[in-house]
Amino acid sequence: MKPYPKRLIEVDLPIKLLGIDQWGKLYNRRQCLALVTLVEKTRQAIKKINDSTGDEKFSVAIGTCLALAVDRCADYWSSLAVWAGDFVAHTFGRQALGIIWDYAEAAGFSGGSGSYSGAVEWIYRCLERESLSFSPLGHIELVSACEHPFPNDSVQIFVTDPPYYDAVPYADLSDFFYVWLKRTIGDYYEHLFKEVLSPKEGEIVQIAERNPKYAYKTQQYFEDLMKEAMSEGRRILQPDGIGGNCICS
């Protein structure tokens, strides 16, 4: 495996609030050390499983689950986590990075609220539930909503949960998780982690007012690309198919 990038969490935030201008500043030193250590141990675990079983796909599958656990820990082990009654609530209680005046620091290896073992347990429970279902196998592709690989009239259902103008800066918020996944399993999914941060070009949002570098992401830009995306969805949908989205005013 290639050495993971050391400076990923030192990348600048797109919007600077109260002196927080880099992703790494959302964590205190203990939290940063714990997360970086988990990343390193996860990478070592993948290699160890592969060496002992000789099954690379199996080791990567286990490593992917463990990487998701690291991402769950990042969500709970930041300076934006708060108390919710008698437990620690995660950073993303909503689709935004909020300003808080005090934060709850989880004891990451205590087995309590927000702990690493709890993160692994949640992933295990999801896998157990899905393994008992009778759903057909799915196929996932990383493509633009404006350029589907499917031929005309080829799908029975087209469902999307599109953005709504300037409500949420999706791509920028996803960097909170992207940097940790890139560190842990980026070597095994190079087509998904080509960039230092998540792709921003082609994102269908209106955020020109939030950052000068997104000056082109205007209301007209949003509406034009949404029209393209919905037209593309109609193209691939069968005439008697079902199409729907969650846009609301």
Steps between C-alpha positions, in 0.01 A plus 500: 500500500609853432562725803184693576515880455611662825352844442145426388334655804705817453301590189320833524129511574286663229341731758690632802314538830638624831861427405431147375659512156621140460322166534754383756406781736159342551673245727708545809843336521379187678229449241740551209749254651230239561359527147840490329589196713177325400578570135843344537369196690225449240753498218712252693194280559423485129853389424502246784170344388623481142829341607325238714216411260644580158158640414541864399130559434412372848766713670388811311136431590590476870723806468221698337269427793772603745563818298134588532535452876787750499274746317230450762758575767603819319134605514494455879857598585499863391471830680151541351348200682250591772321339790151367429362400836732231636688418180727670248327620184699495179632796302243481220168533678403686183661561161731773624795574726345697781657741747488374859645654815598180678541143385475148634815292462427129474724245672574322174606162639278477807217310335261782582327766293690590182762228547686303232341172609159663464587609146600146406186366664275728293665385177471136607130543570441659159683214328307242700169658409583525130629143490156377605318693229407357163583809299664443161863597460558863405756668280655836587678737264663838551351706215354843435125536539513682167670212316356161592666191346161328452334484157161657424192353669707252699397543866171446678555741787683832513526648848714793609545721802639811332641812666290811541678814382730627780358289784798266546862511369508122456844454342677717756331330796588157362869587535457455876471125436683474168843579644483216752372246247776602260757437772368156591379339176587749225762258361231239433247734339723729299221584254300646790788688663688652209497849651633630832143608580161404361424617144344845482465547124149429374340516844141617454462761772473877524783617727654787301430734791691288753846480348663692212645179353143382440396817319371290210258303719220752457123458507497473120779239513299297750178517300670415169673191643189388685314513170772290338496247784122460498496474120764229518292315758201517270711369212598179681157441658264260327173658376303309766768544767484693825700818555512722807707747697491686826520862385271716710443871543 
